[in-house]
Amino acid sequence: MLNIIVLASGRGSNLMAIQAAIEEGQLDGEIKAVISNRRHAAALAYATEKGTPAIWISQEEEGSRKAYEKRLYQEVERIGSDCLVMAGYDLLLDWDYFQQYGKPILNIHPALLPSFPGMTAQKDALAYGVKYSGCTVHFVDAGMDSGPIIAQTPVPVLETDDQESLSQRILAEEHKLYVYVLTMLAQGRIMREGRTVRLAHDTESSTE
Ligand code: GRF
């Protein structure tokens, strides 16, 4: 059973997909808490609805960004977890604290990294004129959207696409990809060596 802490700042559709996969028995896990830097994040309201601890940490109340990061790290340690899942969390983690976490930290990004990192990935992909974009689940490191790539799903960019339509089609794939990766993680099937990540599939593990 994978104990998950979700960090989210917004509407929380990836959180909802993960929770649904748990409820449907597809993912052997439990969301121990949802933590947000935004008081009115829909993700927090959803967690509360589900009876999951929903924690808001205010940067203003903590007094500084550094104090916020320290408190966030303390909360994560207090709750206990097997992994941290960033799902629409809009801050970078302070590596001074989080490099000590020692367990996987995952993020999902709405582009095929290393193309189009940052907060405007779908817009940037359209502006560049790529024919395929998609989504990426990766391990988090000290940089922005720069950690080792675990899995990706390509999504074709249509001539009729605007930011909204492309984002929606990518988002539908994000939900599947995150659940898939977390399922692999729960089953101990993700192997990481430096930047290279390998996923052991059924056929491989049954012959090992
Ligand atoms: C997703 O597109 C994710 O890739 C990006 O932020 C968005 C979060 O959406 N990092 P949601 O809050 O999970 O609905």
Residues whose N, C-alpha, C, O or C-beta is under 5 A from the ligand:
A	BS01	GRF	G10 R11 G12 S13 N14 L15 A87 G88 I108 H109 P110
